[in-house]
Amino acid sequence: MRRAERLFQIIQILRGARGPVTADAMARELETSKRTVYRDVAELLAQRVPIQGEAGMGYVLDQSFDMPPLMLTPDEIEAAVLGARLVIERADPSMSRAARDLVAKIGAVIPDHLRPFLLEPGMMTPPRPSPQPDAIDMIHVREAIRAQRKIGLRYSDETGAITERTIWPIAVGYYETARLIAGWCELREGFRNFRTDRVVEAAFLEDRYPGRRAVLMQRWREEMTVHGVRWRGRGANPSPPAGEGGSRSETDEGSRRLIR
């Protein structure tokens, strides 16, 4: 957890407590050391957060304290709107709704004089080509990625040949007209990217895959770099990647080695 997140969490812990909270109790909840908590409390005091108490006795937050409203610069608002519009136009329906909700929440908390930057931003996104429909539940895919759970697939390649796979999903890539699931394929014993529109059948398994997703992501990036493969595929505006095909020895044509 980053320090800024810890500082916010300490305020939230004290805000919700009915009495003094010791550094030991906060350290257990934040999964950090008491020394770190003492330093963080000192930083909050330096920022004039009204915390009372001392080491060994516990801390309380003055009930009059309240978090300031969300303050964003015009550039930050326009950046958020631009990113949200890209998600709305290119992501699956669930993520699109989340992006719309995000813009609405920003609009509800920013001051009136900044609202025009939200409602009438000075940037636009290009029209999106007609997307290929997902043949797998993307909400469950993202849940599997977060929980590090395996997915069983029946998958059709570009020739129509169907194979059965068990993959360890680590990320979703959003193209102009298609989406990819990146993950470790147990059948091929390597990283592969699967088009969501070519999934014939999916089973979301309870089995967790070993190791940490962050480590797999790093290994995936290194392998993509070694073989000259970019997440976006071949070229600046590529056509959707080909379907998953043969074994590693059969697919060593640079980008076709992983994006298949």
Secondary structure, 3 states (H helix, E strand, C coil): CCHHHHHHHHHHHHHHCCCCECHHHHHHHHCCCHHHHHHHHHHHHHCCCCEEEECCCEEEECCCCCCCCCCCCHHHHHHHHHHHHHHHHHCCHHHHHHHHHHHHHHHHHCCHHHHHHHHCCCCCCCCCCCCCCCCCCHHHHHHHHHHCEEEEEEEECCCCCEEEEEEEEEEEEECCCCEEEEEEECCCCEEEEEEHHHEEEEEEEEEECCCCHHHHHHHHHHHHHHCCCCCCCCCCCCCCCCCCCCCHHHCCCHHHHCCC
